[in-house]
Amino acid sequence: MLHCTNIGPDMNTLAQLAEAAALVHAIVPPTPQYCWPLLSRRIGAETWVKHENHTPIGAFKIRGGVLYLDDLRRRQPEIRGVVTATTGNHGQSVAYAATALGLAATIVVPEGNNPAKNRAMRGFGATLVETGHDFQAAYEHAAALAEQENLHFMRSFHPLLVRGVATTTSAIRKVSRAAPASATAGVSRAASSR
């Protein structure tokens, strides 16, 4: 198993991104990218679209979950599991990555959350808890569960989550170096801020 050891105070150096990309790609296959001729003509530059909707969760956030949880598992090998609050893609990322890395994941969502996202999180192996009228209530419940059940509380923002997501740039950089006048865009199935 690859591990990302180059985690320093600099947010995202090229060396850190390359190391993180190698770890992410050990668990999540690289996503395809295609040049779109009609879009290229419209923009006036060769345009490549990176299809992050082809990840197992249909979104780029899976990359951050893998990097964060791999680092957590190495720093705290005794960890039993994690808990987080979400309304969608972050929870799918945590559920998928935790299962791939042998950790239990409890995902707390607000009542009335998107049923398809809830099914996906369960399908990726998470225990799903539906509680509270909004994200803040779910977040507070997740924090309490972390204390009660001795789980690692995983917030929806952390520099390692950002670095993991930024690994998308490694493949984009390869294309843009090959075609310096190109534009790139990423495509995810759905957007979620949490």
Backbone torsions as a table, in degrees:
resi	resn	phi	psi	omega
1	MET	NA	133.0	175.6
2	LEU	-77.3	148.5	174.9
3	HIS	-131.5	144.6	178.2
4	CYS	-91.6	107.7	-176.8
5	THR	-101.9	-10.5	-175.1
6	ASN	-90.4	63.0	-177.6
7	ILE	-112.3	95.6	-178.4
8	GLY	-118.1	-170.3	-177.4
9	PRO	-69.9	-23.6	177.4
10	ASP	-72.2	130.1	-172.5
11	MET	-60.0	-58.6	-173.9
12	ASN	-148.4	83.2	172.7
13	THR	-79.6	163.3	178.8
14	LEU	-61.1	-37.9	178.5
15	ALA	-63.9	-41.8	178.5
16	GLN	-64.6	-41.5	179.3
17	LEU	-66.0	-39.5	179.0
18	ALA	-64.2	-43.5	179.1
19	GLU	-65.7	-42.2	178.3
20	ALA	-63.8	-40.7	179.9
21	ALA	-62.4	-39.4	178.7
22	ALA	-62.2	-41.6	178.0
23	LEU	-65.6	-49.0	-178.8
24	VAL	-58.8	-44.0	-176.8
25	HIS	-71.9	-13.5	173.0
26	ALA	-71.5	-21.5	-178.0
27	ILE	-113.7	-35.4	-177.6
28	VAL	-120.7	117.5	-179.7
29	PRO	-60.4	148.5	175.7
30	PRO	-57.9	146.0	-179.8
31	THR	-91.3	151.6	-178.4
32	PRO	-73.1	157.6	171.9
33	GLN	-140.7	139.4	-174.9
34	TYR	-132.2	147.2	172.0
35	CYS	-81.1	129.9	-178.8
36	TRP	-107.4	105.6	-174.7
37	PRO	-59.8	-44.1	-178.8
38	LEU	-65.6	-41.5	177.1
39	LEU	-65.8	-39.7	177.5
40	SER	-59.1	-44.9	178.9
41	ARG	-63.5	-41.8	-178.8
42	ARG	-63.2	-41.2	-178.0
43	ILE	-81.2	-28.0	-178.0
44	GLY	87.7	19.3	177.5
45	ALA	-152.7	152.0	175.4
46	GLU	-58.3	124.6	-173.7
47	THR	-122.2	123.8	179.2
48	TRP	-108.0	136.9	178.3
49	VAL	-113.5	124.5	178.4
50	LYS	-94.8	120.6	-171.5
51	HIS	-91.5	80.8	177.6
52	GLU	-70.1	-11.6	174.2
53	ASN	-69.8	-3.9	177.6
54	HIS	-95.8	5.7	173.1
55	THR	-74.6	163.9	179.3
56	PRO	-57.0	-27.4	179.3
57	ILE	-100.8	-2.2	178.4
58	GLY	78.6	17.1	-178.0
59	ALA	-155.1	157.8	-177.7
60	PHE	-68.5	-20.3	-173.9
61	LYS	-62.3	-18.8	179.2
62	ILE	-56.4	-32.8	-177.6
63	ARG	-63.2	-41.3	179.7
64	GLY	-67.5	-40.4	178.8
65	GLY	-60.7	-41.6	179.4
66	VAL	-62.3	-49.4	-177.0
67	LEU	-64.5	-47.0	-178.5
68	TYR	-61.2	-49.6	-174.8
69	LEU	-71.8	-31.3	174.0
70	ASP	-63.4	-45.0	178.3
71	ASP	-62.1	-44.0	179.4
72	LEU	-60.3	-45.9	-178.5
73	ARG	-62.1	-38.1	178.8
74	ARG	-71.9	-41.3	-178.9
75	ARG	-72.7	-32.0	-177.9
76	GLN	-131.2	73.7	-174.9
77	PRO	-61.0	-18.1	-179.8
78	GLU	-84.1	-3.1	-174.9
79	ILE	-60.4	132.7	179.4
80	ARG	-85.7	-37.3	-176.5
81	GLY	-178.5	-179.3	-177.5
82	VAL	-127.7	159.5	173.8
83	VAL	-136.4	142.3	178.3
84	THR	-148.1	164.9	174.1
85	ALA	-114.6	145.7	-175.8
86	THR	-162.6	171.1	166.9
87	THR	-122.4	6.7	179.4
88	GLY	173.1	-103.3	-168.1
89	ASN	-62.2	-37.1	176.8
90	HIS	-60.0	-43.8	179.6
91	GLY	-64.5	-39.2	176.8
92	GLN	-64.2	-40.1	178.2
93	SER	-61.1	-47.3	-179.3
94	VAL	-64.4	-44.4	-179.6
95	ALA	-61.4	-47.6	-178.6
96	TYR	-64.4	-49.5	-176.6
97	ALA	-66.4	-41.7	179.7
98	ALA	-60.4	-46.3	179.0
99	THR	-61.6	-44.5	179.6
100	ALA	-62.7	-30.8	-176.8
101	LEU	-100.5	7.1	175.0
102	GLY	78.3	27.4	177.9
103	LEU	-113.0	152.3	172.8
104	ALA	-83.4	145.6	178.4
105	ALA	-130.5	130.0	171.7
106	THR	-112.7	124.3	-177.3
107	ILE	-114.8	125.0	179.8
108	VAL	-105.7	126.0	179.6
109	VAL	-125.8	155.1	175.6
110	PRO	-70.5	153.7	175.6
111	GLU	-59.3	141.7	-179.4
112	GLY	81.4	10.8	178.7
113	ASN	-62.6	160.6	-179.3
114	ASN	-51.3	116.8	-177.2
115	PRO	-61.1	-36.0	179.2
116	ALA	-65.6	-41.5	177.3
117	LYS	-64.5	-41.3	178.7
118	ASN	-61.4	-44.9	178.3
119	ARG	-61.4	-41.1	179.8
120	ALA	-63.1	-44.5	-180.0
121	MET	-62.3	-42.5	175.9
122	ARG	-63.8	-43.4	-179.5
123	GLY	-61.2	-30.4	177.8
124	PHE	-83.0	0.8	172.5
125	GLY	107.7	2.7	-177.9
126	ALA	-82.6	153.4	165.6
127	THR	-86.6	123.2	-176.1
128	LEU	-103.4	130.5	176.8
129	VAL	-118.1	120.6	178.5
130	GLU	-104.4	114.4	-178.1
131	THR	-156.9	149.5	176.4
132	GLY	86.8	159.4	-176.2
133	HIS	-90.3	-12.4	-180.0
134	ASP	-154.6	179.6	-178.3
135	PHE	-59.6	-41.8	-178.0
136	GLN	-59.3	-42.3	178.8
137	ALA	-65.3	-40.7	177.3
138	ALA	-64.0	-41.2	178.9
139	TYR	-60.2	-47.0	179.9
140	GLU	-63.6	-38.4	177.6
141	HIS	-66.2	-41.1	178.3
142	ALA	-62.0	-41.8	178.6
143	ALA	-62.3	-41.2	178.3
144	ALA	-65.8	-41.5	177.8
145	LEU	-61.0	-38.9	179.0
146	ALA	-58.0	-44.6	178.4
147	GLU	-66.5	-49.5	-175.4
148	GLN	-63.4	-38.7	-172.1
149	GLU	-108.6	9.0	179.3
150	ASN	54.5	49.5	177.9
151	LEU	-107.8	155.2	175.4
152	HIS	-77.0	125.9	178.5
153	PHE	-86.5	118.9	-176.4
154	MET	-106.8	111.7	177.6
155	ARG	-75.5	165.2	-177.2
156	SER	-85.9	1.2	171.9
157	PHE	-135.4	133.5	175.8
158	HIS	-162.6	146.7	179.1
159	PRO	-54.4	-33.3	178.6
160	LEU	-71.2	-31.5	174.4
161	LEU	-64.1	-42.0	179.0
162	VAL	-64.9	-45.2	-179.9
163	ARG	-62.0	-40.4	178.5
164	GLY	-61.7	-46.0	177.9
165	VAL	-62.3	-36.6	-178.4
166	ALA	-67.6	-11.8	177.7
167	THR	-64.0	-16.6	173.7
168	THR	-54.9	-32.2	-176.3
169	THR	-67.7	-22.6	-177.8
170	SER	-61.1	-44.2	178.8
171	ALA	-73.8	-37.2	178.9
172	ILE	-63.2	-41.0	179.4
173	ARG	-61.3	-37.4	179.0
174	LYS	-61.8	-43.4	179.7
175	VAL	-67.8	-44.6	-175.8
176	SER	-69.5	-28.4	174.9
177	ARG	-69.4	-34.0	-180.0
178	ALA	-74.1	-29.5	-178.8
179	ALA	-134.2	84.0	-171.8
180	PRO	-59.7	-20.8	179.9
181	ALA	-96.4	26.0	-175.9
182	SER	-97.7	159.9	172.6
183	ALA	-116.0	152.1	179.0
184	THR	-129.6	154.8	176.6
185	ALA	-147.0	147.8	176.6
186	GLY	-105.7	149.7	179.4
187	VAL	-126.8	125.5	172.5
188	SER	-119.1	158.2	-179.5
189	ARG	-65.8	-41.5	-178.2
190	ALA	-152.1	153.4	178.3
191	ALA	-104.1	144.2	175.8
192	SER	-152.5	132.4	-179.0
193	SER	-80.4	-11.8	-179.3
194	ARG	-126.6	NA	NA
